[in-house]
Amino acid sequence: MTGFLRLILFPFSILYGIFIILRNLCFKFNILKIYKSSIPVISVGNITTGGTGKSPFVMYLAELLLNNGKSVGIISRGYKRNSEGLIIGFDGINPPQEPEKTGDELSMMIERFKSQGKRFYAIADSDRVRAVKYMESNFTPDIIILDDAYQHRYIHRDLDIVIENSVESLSDKVLIPAGNLREMKSSLRRSSLIVKNYKFNRFSESDRKSTAIRYESDGFYDNFRNKLPEGRHDKITAISGIADNKSFYEALLKYGFEVSRHFTFPDHHRYSDDDMELILKNSENNNIFLTTEKDFTKIKNFGNLIDKHHLYYLRINVICSNERIFEILQENNLV
């Protein structure tokens, strides 16, 4: 967005800010009602648009809870899905719903945790209150995680976690539509914990003492959980459709891959046969294709690529700078 366009949109950002202030006051004085679940609720969100790494953190949190003996239910609005209403993404028993019905991020989480069986559940619904009530009545997990729900205040949360990028742009300091802020920085006061995301970069010395996370590769895997053999792999074709395609490309270079072509698409892109034909036609007969875990849930369904070539996704682990996340879970009796 150009500076001129931001200037034109700035008055609308002021109006939006007034709306947000009035809305938050309505929650503060109980004009807008908040539903309190019988199950502990953790919200993971942010105050900016774009990719701050909410989904990888939700998976990290779910894995941490599962490893400590808890059953987990994840609720997402299912952004850009082609379905409406409440969709049971995974009920712990039956095969999961396809990505088109649950949304990209929730589909990725289901793929990661479906082996947990009846210790893991997932629902897509823009009406979070309805989804929480359904989770209470039908699955009753030990803990519910709300994905991307910091601004969705109709649900009481026992823990409110906000993810921020370690480096902010000027747009991250201005309200939408002129900038990227969903609400004012002052709203961070109602959060339980702020986590800075360094993505694939190393922690600075100062942030080792704060609550910060970064990504570390757990390797590249195919549809059968086979790991890409170590060694030199030349002329890799990369495919990504995420909020920060550049970070994925830089990660591949960091791990020593020679990327001959990187096909980039908008975040939440719905891949088509035409996309696959374009990729195959312009990939120099490459045999190995690398993509993100989120994109893999969609691309793996295209037989013209996966049947003839090797498709692997980058599985990432979230690494924390300190033990604060586990401590705050303990303080709130969540582990």
Protein Blocks (a to p, Z undefined) as FASTA:
>chain_A
ZZklmmmmmmmmmmmmmmmmmmmmmmmnomaccdddfbdcdddddfbecjehlmmmmmmm
mmmmmmnopacddddehiaiabehjddfbgolaccddfklnojklmmmmmmmmmnmmmbc
cdddfblmlmmmmmmmmnopabdcdehillmmkbccfbdcddddfbdcfklmcccfkbmb
fbdfklmmmpmbdcddekjaccdfklmmmccdddddebjcdfkopacdedddehiacddd
dfblmlmmmmmmmnopacfbdcdddehiacdfklmmmmmmmnoopabdcddfklmmmmmm
mmklmmmmccdddddddddfblklmmmmmmnopZZ
